[in-house]
Amino acid sequence: MKLADHLNHKQRKHMEKLRKRNKPPSKKKHKGKVKEEKINWSEIMGTKRDTYKRVGGRVRRK
């Protein structure tokens, strides 16, 4: 359980006032553009590789 669950309404309001008073103003960070991945997924997955097939005891390129 949280501490706020054990306090009555008046005590909770008092704690909120103290929290607001002690909190320093936060500096907002500017969010830039999301960087896109520069990964060649087709190369990783092996879609552009040669495929081989067994033909007559030999392995041939398909």
N, C-alpha and C positions, 0 to 999 in steps of 0.2 A: 504494500500500500504506500501511497505517496503521503508526504507530510500534509498536503492540502486536504486530504480526506479526513484528517483528525481535527482540523480547525473549523470553527464556526464561521458564519458569513462575514461578521465584522472583522475578525482576525485575518481572514483571507484578503479582504479589501485593503487592510493595513499593510500586509505583506506585498501586495501588488504595487502600492504607492512607493514603498521602499525600493522595490526592484526597479521601477521606472526612474526614480531619482538617482540611483547609483549607476545606472547603465550609461556608459559613454556613447556619444553618437558614432554610429558605424559608418565607415567609408565604403561606398558602393563601388564594386569593381565593374568595369565595362567588359561585357562579354563580347569577344571577337567572333569571327566566323569560325564555324566548325571545320577543322581540317579534314579533308577527304583522304582516304587511304590510297596510296599509290602502289597497290599490290596487283600483280597480274594473276588473278585467280585461275584463269584457264591454264596457265603454265604450272601452277601449283597442283592443280587437280590432274594434270597429265593429259589433257584433251588434245594437245597438238603433238603428242609423241607418235612415233611409228608403232603400228601394231604388228605383232608377229603371229604366224600360224604354222602349225606343224603339218608339213606336206611330204608324204613319202619318206619319213625318217629324217627329213631336214627341217630346219626352221626357216621359213620364208617371211619376207616382209609382205604385208597385206596391202 
